Amino acid sequence: MFSVRKPGSFHLFTFRGIDVFLHWSWFVAAVFLVRSPIGHYQGDAWLWSVMEYVGLFGLVMLHEFGHALACQQVGGEAHEIVLWPLGGIAFVSPPQRPGATLWSIAAGPLVNVILAPMLWGLVVGMKFLGWNIELPNLYAMAQAILIIDIGLLVFNLVPIYPLDGGQILRSLLWFAMGRARSLLVASIIGFLGVGVLLLWAWLDSSIWLGLIAGFVLLNCWNGLRQALAMARVDSTPLRFGYACPSCGAAPRQGKFWACGHCRTAFDTFETSARCPSCGAAFDVTRCLSCGALHPLSDWVTVRPPPPPDSAR
């Protein structure tokens, strides 16, 4: 079971086992964005600005559901979506395979691709019916939502990690370079992108671009650290006689598992899934390659040969 309580966020609803949260800062951003809508409205402009912002809310939410549902489709875990001023975050954990990761990431922008011709058709249809004259505010809002959808699509496809474009690039590189090197390259490209975003923010005097640059910088740093940790794991020898029941990968030899009670690092295959410090036993062991959890007994494929008889 997953808790519907998240600090600083309000739980909105649950769909397909995915909890959707709205961060409190979304309301603060709404005050600023409603004052500067994309569309040009007549009369009660504030009301139409609120409706435009609700449209942005819907586009972001559908985008994040694209990530989450695609992740579930390939056998991954996706249980939470948080909507906040810089967009949304779908907390997804796809199987550690390049194809599964690629689909989980690409499905988000694909939602915007599907929506774009639908929204364009709506705008064209409204103009054909003369609503641009009779209902100018409704027509302006439809135009604004179309522009927002295209803007979200273009921005997310910029190949800067951790934006969708950067993660798609990382997934494609994964096929040829492996998971560690692909993440390392994507993170380095992301650092270069941070420089571009900071320059753009300075030239445009944009607080939002500055915040986005800070978010990208933090995630690139975390990605770099994760890539280096993966490289250290991948450089260690494989363990004979064991394979993950899900992906078939043999485990690495080393203290790469941590006790959930005392945080001691240990090699779970050497200690039979028991912490050598506090003695805590663990029913399942996580695969470092795909993240799947299985009882240690399910990992055994070939029993290692018994030690030679010392009496002989």
C-alpha angles and dihedrals in degrees: 000000000000121000119242090212117096122170112253093007138094121226110234106176146316125244126177089348092307117125114212117209131187115211117224091236089067089075092051091052090047091063091057097040095047089057091058108038123178093230125067109236134189128217112354093026093164092060092052090045089056090050090049089052090050087053089054088050090054094048093051092046093051090048092054092045086056088060095043099046092045089052091052089048092060093047099265131129123260118163109145141048121184120194116204138156096279091055124270141311123216109199099218131166109190122185109281095256124113094233094050092046092047093053093045091054100037093051091072097060089038088066089058090047090054093046095048099073090040092055091042090052089050092053092047091048093050091051091048089054091049094246090135085072102031097038104022096162093052090048092048091050092051089051091049093051090049090052091047092051092051090044092052090048095050095043094048092050093057102118095239118123126266092022114096091259091054092048091047088052090050091050092051092048089049091070091061105024106032129244099289100047093042091055091045092053093045091050093050091050087049091056089054089050090053089060091052092048092049091050090048091048091051095047092045095039087229119163091189094056089048091053091048090050090052091049091049092047092053093049093046090053091050090046091052092051091047091049092052091048090050090050091053091051093047091051093061122091123264122251118245121236100019134094133170109257090220106045102010094234118147115235123249124246111245146073096291098135124079129208111245091215107045100011092235113158115229145153104258093200092057094048098039092247094307126122109244091209107048100012096238113160123217124211095204137032123214120231111233090210104050104009095237120148121225137157111267091241090063091059095063112104104156122018110234113246115266117256115267116272106261091202091069 
